[in-house]
Amino acid sequence: MNTSVAILAGGLATRLRPLTKNLPKSMIEIHGKPFFEYQLALLKKQGLTNIVACVGYQGKQIEKYFGNGSRFGVNLQYSYDGKTLLGTGGSLRHAFPLLSEVFLVIYGDSYLDIEYAPVIQGFLKKYQGLPDSPLALMTVYKNDNQLEQSNVCFHEGNIIQYEKQNPTLEMKHIDWGLNIFSKQAFAESSFPTRFDLTDLYQQLIPAKKVMGHEVFQRYYEIGSHQGLEEFKELMQD
């Protein structure tokens, strides 16, 4: 697939201190390998080899270890936030010169093991660049507040509401972590240099520009100490 994958790996990882005092989350070692290596292997298995790491805090450590990705069978490029962190949305917009017109987005602490092709094809089938076409896709998982607090109202393939700060009782799903965006989704926004994807979704969802794709397998993450231990156990099996 020629579709780019942006990996958001620029955060400060404060929840994992002191592990991340001088280390980006992506470089946390699990059974002898940095977490980022597990992500690259998963993407390669899916046929997704055009990868852009959006990096900030301690990002040079990632580039020093992984280089251009050739050792891992991928084409890896880097987009640095610079002196000021740009937020998840700002980082992606900054990386536009390296990304395809339609691109996937995953977080640098997530391990999302499903078949990606049906998700991509489902979006591309509906994305035609017309006024009523979706501009983004959010994968959702029926969580019922089990893994974390549910934050999405999802109904018949549509994202009705997404609220991370003030979720409602009607929200049974959670954003799973795999997203698809067209560059047009950002072009129609008017955010400053620094903004988050949550801000963009809050603008796109009421305009009915976000389609949903439900998945039925839980995600894994290393953004918390509990999540890190669960992932270590998963990779040990």
VEXTOR-932927 format. One record per residue (C-alpha): residue number from 1; residue in one letter; x, y, z; chain. Coordinates in steps of 0.02 Angstrom, whole numbers, padded with zeros to 5 digits. Layout:
<nodes>
+-----+---+--------+--------+--------+---+
!   k ! r !      X !      Y !      Z ! c !
+-----+---+--------+--------+--------+---+
! NUM ! A !      X !      Y !      Z ! A !
...
+-----+---+--------+--------+--------+---+
</nodes>
This chain:
<nodes>
+-----+---+--------+--------+--------+---+
!   k ! r !      X !      Y !      Z ! c !
+-----+---+--------+--------+--------+---+
!   1 ! M !  00000 !  00000 !  00000 ! A !
!   2 ! N !  00060 !  00176 ! -00038 ! A !
!   3 ! T ! -00042 !  00251 !  00104 ! A !
!   4 ! S !  00069 !  00340 !  00230 ! A !
!   5 ! V !  00062 !  00303 !  00415 ! A !
!   6 ! A !  00097 !  00444 !  00536 ! A !
!   7 ! I !  00151 !  00388 !  00709 ! A !
!   8 ! L !  00127 !  00522 !  00842 ! A !
!   9 ! A !  00280 !  00498 !  00951 ! A !
!  10 ! G !  00318 !  00672 !  01015 ! A !
!  11 ! G !  00237 !  00675 !  01187 ! A !
!  12 ! L !  00324 !  00700 !  01354 ! A !
!  13 ! A !  00264 !  00533 !  01427 ! A !
!  14 ! T !  00243 !  00605 !  01601 ! A !
!  15 ! R !  00135 !  00459 !  01659 ! A !
!  16 ! L !  00282 !  00341 !  01638 ! A !
!  17 ! R !  00409 !  00439 !  01739 ! A !
!  18 ! P !  00541 !  00398 !  01795 ! A !
!  19 ! L !  00557 !  00274 !  01651 ! A !
!  20 ! T !  00542 !  00415 !  01525 ! A !
!  21 ! K !  00643 !  00549 !  01615 ! A !
!  22 ! N !  00774 !  00542 !  01476 ! A !
!  23 ! L !  00688 !  00422 !  01356 ! A !
!  24 ! P !  00542 !  00437 !  01233 ! A !
!  25 ! K !  00403 !  00309 !  01257 ! A !
!  26 ! S !  00443 !  00231 !  01089 ! A !
!  27 ! M !  00614 !  00178 !  01151 ! A !
!  28 ! I !  00555 !  00087 !  01308 ! A !
!  29 ! E !  00631 ! -00087 !  01295 ! A !
!  30 ! I !  00515 ! -00237 !  01301 ! A !
!  31 ! H !  00593 ! -00410 !  01294 ! A !
!  32 ! G !  00752 ! -00339 !  01218 ! A !
!  33 ! K !  00672 ! -00225 !  01086 ! A !
!  34 ! P !  00610 ! -00045 !  01088 ! A !
!  35 ! F !  00421 ! -00031 !  01080 ! A !
!  36 ! F !  00434 !  00062 !  00914 ! A !
!  37 ! E !  00509 ! -00094 !  00836 ! A !
!  38 ! Y !  00350 ! -00191 !  00878 ! A !
!  39 ! Q !  00247 ! -00055 !  00793 ! A !
!  40 ! L !  00354 ! -00058 !  00636 ! A !
!  41 ! A !  00343 ! -00248 !  00624 ! A !
!  42 ! L !  00154 ! -00241 !  00639 ! A !
!  43 ! L !  00139 ! -00108 !  00504 ! A !
!  44 ! K !  00256 ! -00203 !  00388 ! A !
!  45 ! K !  00150 ! -00359 !  00411 ! A !
!  46 ! Q !  00001 ! -00255 !  00353 ! A !
!  47 ! G !  00094 ! -00199 !  00196 ! A !
!  48 ! L !  00113 ! -00022 !  00263 ! A !
!  49 ! T !  00294 !  00029 !  00241 ! A !
!  50 ! N !  00286 !  00217 !  00208 ! A !
!  51 ! I !  00300 !  00282 !  00386 ! A !
!  52 ! V !  00324 !  00456 !  00459 ! A !
!  53 ! A !  00371 !  00474 !  00641 ! A !
!  54 ! C !  00308 !  00638 !  00712 ! A !
!  55 ! V !  00433 !  00667 !  00850 ! A !
!  56 ! G !  00472 !  00796 !  00981 ! A !
!  57 ! Y !  00535 !  00751 !  01154 ! A !
!  58 ! Q !  00698 !  00653 !  01140 ! A !
!  59 ! G !  00656 !  00614 !  00958 ! A !
!  60 ! K !  00838 !  00604 !  00905 ! A !
!  61 ! Q !  00853 !  00443 !  01004 ! A !
!  62 ! I !  00723 !  00362 !  00892 ! A !
!  63 ! E !  00808 !  00423 !  00733 ! A !
!  64 ! K !  00980 !  00367 !  00793 ! A !
!  65 ! Y !  00919 !  00190 !  00825 ! A !
!  66 ! F !  00800 !  00164 !  00679 ! A !
!  67 ! G !  00879 !  00274 !  00544 ! A !
!  68 ! N !  00785 !  00267 !  00379 ! A !
!  69 ! G !  00698 !  00105 !  00430 ! A !
!  70 ! S !  00783 ! -00004 !  00299 ! A !
!  71 ! R !  00846 ! -00127 !  00431 ! A !
!  72 ! F !  00664 ! -00156 !  00478 ! A !
!  73 ! G !  00595 ! -00168 !  00302 ! A !
!  74 ! V !  00509 !  00002 !  00299 ! A !
!  75 ! N !  00538 !  00178 !  00232 ! A !
!  76 ! L !  00547 !  00286 !  00388 ! A !
!  77 ! Q !  00552 !  00476 !  00388 ! A !
!  78 ! Y !  00546 !  00600 !  00531 ! A !
!  79 ! S !  00451 !  00761 !  00561 ! A !
!  80 ! Y !  00513 !  00861 !  00710 ! A !
!  81 ! D !  00400 !  00981 !  00802 ! A !
!  82 ! G !  00544 !  01099 !  00839 ! A !
!  83 ! K !  00572 !  01198 !  00999 ! A !
!  84 ! T !  00385 !  01207 !  01038 ! A !
!  85 ! L !  00276 !  01050 !  01040 ! A !
!  86 ! L !  00136 !  01070 !  00913 ! A !
!  87 ! G !  00005 !  00952 !  00984 ! A !
!  88 ! T ! -00057 !  00799 !  00891 ! A !
!  89 ! G ! -00149 !  00899 !  00758 ! A !
!  90 ! G ! -00011 !  01027 !  00735 ! A !
!  91 ! S !  00120 !  00890 !  00719 ! A !
!  92 ! L !  00022 !  00806 !  00579 ! A !
!  93 ! R ! -00005 !  00968 !  00485 ! A !
!  94 ! H !  00181 !  01004 !  00502 ! A !
!  95 ! A !  00219 !  00833 !  00425 ! A !
!  96 ! F !  00110 !  00860 !  00271 ! A !
!  97 ! P !  00257 !  00867 !  00147 ! A !
!  98 ! L !  00300 !  00687 !  00196 ! A !
!  99 ! L !  00123 !  00616 !  00197 ! A !
! 100 ! S !  00008 !  00549 !  00061 ! A !
! 101 ! E ! -00157 !  00637 !  00024 ! A !
! 102 ! V ! -00248 !  00509 !  00132 ! A !
! 103 ! F ! -00148 !  00443 !  00278 ! A !
! 104 ! L ! -00165 !  00336 !  00433 ! A !
! 105 ! V ! -00129 !  00400 !  00607 ! A !
! 106 ! I ! -00082 !  00296 !  00758 ! A !
! 107 ! Y ! -00012 !  00347 !  00926 ! A !
! 108 ! G !  00167 !  00310 !  00976 ! A !
! 109 ! D !  00112 !  00209 !  01127 ! A !
! 110 ! S ! -00022 !  00101 !  01043 ! A !
! 111 ! Y ! -00016 ! -00076 !  00977 ! A !
! 112 ! L ! -00166 ! -00105 !  00862 ! A !
! 113 ! D ! -00168 ! -00279 !  00791 ! A !
! 114 ! I ! -00308 ! -00295 !  00664 ! A !
! 115 ! E ! -00318 ! -00307 !  00475 ! A !
! 116 ! Y ! -00293 ! -00128 !  00416 ! A !
! 117 ! A ! -00338 ! -00153 !  00232 ! A !
! 118 ! P ! -00529 ! -00163 !  00257 ! A !
! 119 ! V ! -00524 ! -00003 !  00360 ! A !
! 120 ! I ! -00425 !  00090 !  00227 ! A !
! 121 ! Q ! -00530 !  00022 !  00084 ! A !
! 122 ! G ! -00691 !  00064 !  00175 ! A !
! 123 ! F ! -00637 !  00245 !  00191 ! A !
! 124 ! L ! -00571 !  00262 !  00014 ! A !
! 125 ! K ! -00734 !  00192 ! -00054 ! A !
! 126 ! K ! -00828 !  00338 !  00023 ! A !
! 127 ! Y ! -00696 !  00472 !  00008 ! A !
! 128 ! Q ! -00719 !  00550 ! -00163 ! A !
! 129 ! G ! -00673 !  00731 ! -00129 ! A !
! 130 ! L ! -00855 !  00782 ! -00151 ! A !
! 131 ! P ! -00945 !  00902 ! -00031 ! A !
! 132 ! D ! -01035 !  00761 !  00061 ! A !
! 133 ! S ! -00885 !  00643 !  00072 ! A !
! 134 ! P ! -00810 !  00599 !  00241 ! A !
! 135 ! L ! -00642 !  00679 !  00272 ! A !
! 136 ! A ! -00588 !  00566 !  00416 ! A !
! 137 ! L ! -00617 !  00397 !  00494 ! A !
! 138 ! M ! -00612 !  00348 !  00677 ! A !
! 139 ! T ! -00602 !  00167 !  00733 ! A !
! 140 ! V ! -00706 !  00130 !  00887 ! A !
! 141 ! Y ! -00720 ! -00014 !  01011 ! A !
! 142 ! K ! -00870 ! -00054 !  01121 ! A !
! 143 ! N ! -00785 ! -00025 !  01284 ! A !
! 144 ! D ! -00928 !  00003 !  01409 ! A !
! 145 ! N ! -00803 !  00094 !  01522 ! A !
! 146 ! Q ! -00697 ! -00063 !  01544 ! A !
! 147 ! L ! -00523 ! -00019 !  01477 ! A !
! 148 ! E ! -00545 !  00167 !  01501 ! A !
! 149 ! Q ! -00694 !  00283 !  01508 ! A !
! 150 ! S ! -00799 !  00271 !  01350 ! A !
! 151 ! N ! -00800 !  00432 !  01250 ! A !
! 152 ! V ! -00891 !  00401 !  01086 ! A !
! 153 ! C ! -01073 !  00392 !  01033 ! A !
! 154 ! F ! -01072 !  00275 !  00883 ! A !
! 155 ! H ! -01228 !  00224 !  00787 ! A !
! 156 ! E ! -01246 !  00129 !  00623 ! A !
! 157 ! G ! -01074 !  00174 !  00560 ! A !
! 158 ! N ! -01082 !  00356 !  00612 ! A !
! 159 ! I ! -00986 !  00451 !  00745 ! A !
! 160 ! I ! -01122 !  00551 !  00831 ! A !
! 161 ! Q ! -01021 !  00627 !  00972 ! A !
! 162 ! Y ! -00843 !  00620 !  01037 ! A !
! 163 ! E ! -00800 !  00695 !  01205 ! A !
! 164 ! K ! -00643 !  00651 !  01303 ! A !
! 165 ! Q ! -00661 !  00781 !  01440 ! A !
! 166 ! N ! -00847 !  00768 !  01477 ! A !
! 167 ! P ! -00911 !  00596 !  01420 ! A !
! 168 ! T ! -01096 !  00556 !  01438 ! A !
! 169 ! L ! -01189 !  00400 !  01493 ! A !
! 170 ! E ! -01243 !  00369 !  01314 ! A !
! 171 ! M ! -01063 !  00339 !  01262 ! A !
! 172 ! K ! -01028 !  00152 !  01251 ! A !
! 173 ! H ! -00878 !  00155 !  01132 ! A !
! 174 ! I ! -00701 !  00221 !  01146 ! A !
! 175 ! D ! -00588 !  00288 !  01010 ! A !
! 176 ! W ! -00478 !  00138 !  00972 ! A !
! 177 ! G ! -00325 !  00232 !  00911 ! A !
! 178 ! L ! -00319 !  00200 !  00723 ! A !
! 179 ! N ! -00373 !  00352 !  00623 ! A !
! 180 ! I ! -00378 !  00400 !  00441 ! A !
! 181 ! F ! -00372 !  00579 !  00381 ! A !
! 182 ! S ! -00371 !  00667 !  00216 ! A !
! 183 ! K ! -00267 !  00825 !  00204 ! A !
! 184 ! Q ! -00428 !  00912 !  00157 ! A !
! 185 ! A ! -00490 !  00884 !  00335 ! A !
! 186 ! F ! -00353 !  00999 !  00396 ! A !
! 187 ! A ! -00372 !  01123 !  00253 ! A !
! 188 ! E ! -00550 !  01161 !  00307 ! A !
! 189 ! S ! -00497 !  01201 !  00485 ! A !
! 190 ! S ! -00430 !  01366 !  00551 ! A !
! 191 ! F ! -00328 !  01312 !  00700 ! A !
! 192 ! P ! -00169 !  01400 !  00759 ! A !
! 193 ! T !  00001 !  01318 !  00750 ! A !
! 194 ! R ! -00029 !  01211 !  00903 ! A !
! 195 ! F ! -00187 !  01104 !  00916 ! A !
! 196 ! D ! -00242 !  00926 !  00953 ! A !
! 197 ! L ! -00337 !  00800 !  00849 ! A !
! 198 ! T ! -00478 !  00810 !  00975 ! A !
! 199 ! D ! -00503 !  00991 !  00922 ! A !
! 200 ! L ! -00511 !  00940 !  00739 ! A !
! 201 ! Y ! -00635 !  00800 !  00775 ! A !
! 202 ! Q ! -00746 !  00921 !  00872 ! A !
! 203 ! Q ! -00756 !  01025 !  00714 ! A !
! 204 ! L ! -00779 !  00883 !  00590 ! A !
! 205 ! I ! -00906 !  00774 !  00683 ! A !
! 206 ! P ! -01049 !  00902 !  00690 ! A !
! 207 ! A ! -01022 !  00931 !  00504 ! A !
! 208 ! K ! -01043 !  00742 !  00476 ! A !
! 209 ! K ! -00869 !  00728 !  00402 ! A !
! 210 ! V ! -00811 !  00581 !  00508 ! A !
! 211 ! M ! -00858 !  00401 !  00472 ! A !
! 212 ! G ! -00839 !  00265 !  00602 ! A !
! 213 ! H ! -00769 !  00089 !  00589 ! A !
! 214 ! E ! -00804 ! -00029 !  00734 ! A !
! 215 ! V ! -00671 ! -00154 !  00785 ! A !
! 216 ! F ! -00696 ! -00300 !  00903 ! A !
! 217 ! Q ! -00522 ! -00330 !  00971 ! A !
! 218 ! R ! -00454 ! -00230 !  01116 ! A !
! 219 ! Y ! -00306 ! -00114 !  01095 ! A !
! 220 ! Y ! -00145 ! -00121 !  01193 ! A !
! 221 ! E ! -00045 !  00030 !  01248 ! A !
! 222 ! I !  00112 !  00073 !  01346 ! A !
! 223 ! G !  00059 !  00248 !  01396 ! A !
! 224 ! S !  00031 !  00193 !  01575 ! A !
! 225 ! H !  00124 !  00076 !  01692 ! A !
! 226 ! Q ! -00023 ! -00045 !  01690 ! A !
! 227 ! G ! -00032 ! -00041 !  01501 ! A !
! 228 ! L !  00154 ! -00071 !  01489 ! A !
! 229 ! E !  00143 ! -00226 !  01599 ! A !
! 230 ! E ! -00005 ! -00293 !  01497 ! A !
! 231 ! F !  00092 ! -00271 !  01335 ! A !
! 232 ! K !  00244 ! -00357 !  01407 ! A !
! 233 ! E !  00133 ! -00504 !  01453 ! A !
! 234 ! L !  00054 ! -00506 !  01279 ! A !
! 235 ! M !  00224 ! -00514 !  01193 ! A !
! 236 ! Q !  00284 ! -00650 !  01309 ! A !
! 237 ! D !  00148 ! -00772 !  01254 ! A !
+-----+---+--------+--------+--------+---+
</nodes>
